[in-house]
Amino acid sequence: MEASLAAQRLAIISMRARPALLALVPSVNIIDRNERPEIFPCIICGEAQTVGEDIDCADTSTVYLTLHVWTKENVFTACKTIAGEIRRALRNVSAVQDGFSLDFSFEDSRFLRDPSGIYSHGVVTFNVLAEDLVSL
């Protein structure tokens, strides 16, 4: 198991457990895929980077986890609302997932206009402190 996959799984579980977020984005629209979405609104688990910080007494990393919000609108109202609920859903999440102790912290949000003018796109990034409990 890789720390970024464990972080992604915990993020999806946590987002699907937040009723306020599910009121905006159905659970089946919180997905992991490699192409532009076909269903709206949706949250796509995107890119991740794992940076090792191993020390003698612990196998730790920081995971930079990116979540993409897609809405079909020519403004950012729904997109920004969903991004805010993602931040609330993952605020202070701290749990063990797939052999890693994970602690989430919000990093940033960016909002981008799709060239077509039909869609809004938000990028929400978290940094996640990950400790590999299996390697101990």
N, C-alpha and C positions, 0 to 999 in steps of 0.2 A: 504494500500500500504506500502511496505517496501522499505527503502532507496536504498538497493542494486538492487532491481528490477527497480526502477526509473533510477538509474545510468546505468544499463545494457541497458535499452530501449534508453536512450539518446546516449550511446556509439554506438549502432547499427545505429541509425538515422544519427549520425555524420559520421560514417565510410561509410555508403551508399551514403552520400552526397559528398564524395571526389573523383573526377574523376580519379586522379592518383592512388588511391587505387583500384578503380573498374577496372582499366586497368589491374591490377594484379590478382584480385579476384572478380569474378562476384558477384553481389548483392545477388543472391540466395544462394551463398556459405558462406554468413555471417550469422551464425545460432546459435541456442541454442539447444544443445542435450547432452545426457549422454553417448555416446559411441564413440569409435574410428571412425573417418570419413570414408565415402565411396567415397566421391568426393574430388578432389584435383585441385588446392589449395583451402583451406578453412580457415575460422576464426571461432572458436567456443567460444562463451561466456561461460566461465568456472566458477570456484569457486568465491565466494565473502565472505567477512567478514565485518560485520557492528559493529563498536565500538562506544558506546554511549559517548557523551561528554556534556550531558545536563547541562545547567546552568539555573539560575532563569529566565532570560529574553529570552531564546531561547532553542529550542529542536534541538540539533545538533548531528551529528555523522560523523565519518570518515568511508568511505566504501573503502575497498581494493578489487578492481575489477580485475580479471584475465582473459586475453584473450589468447586463444591457436591458434597458427598458425601451420597448417599442409601442407607440400608440399611433392610431390613424387619426390625425388631427393636424391642422395647420397652425396651431399654437402649442404652447408647452404646458397648459393647465393640467391635464390628466397625467402627462409624463412626469412632471415635477411632484404631483400629489403621490403618485406611485413610488417615486424615489424616496420621498419623505417617509412613507410607510415601510419601505425596505430598511431604511436607517433605523426606524423604531423597532422593527422585527429582529434586527441583529444587534441592537444596542446591548452591550455588556453580555452577549452570549458567551458562556463559558461551560464547556462540557467535554466529555470524552467521546470520540467518534473513531471507529476503526483503528483503535490502538494509539490514538493521538489525543493528548490534552490540548484543547483549542480555546483561545481567548480572542474574541473579535473586537476590533476598534475601527471606527469609521475613519476613512482617509479623505475622500472627496467625492463630489458629484460634478459632472459636466453635462451640458445639454447642447445637442447638435441638430441642426436642421438638415433634413434629407433633401438632396437636390431636387427631387420631384415636387416638393412642397406639399405632399400628401401625408407624410409621416413625421413624427417627432421621435427623437432618439436620445435617451439618457444613458450615461455611463456612471455607475456607482462603484467605487472602489473601497475595499476594506483591507486593513492589514490584520493578519491573524498570527498570533504567537502560537507556534505548534511545538509540542514536546513529544517525541517518540517514546511511548511508554514500553514498547515491545523490546527496544534495544537495550533497556536497562538490565 
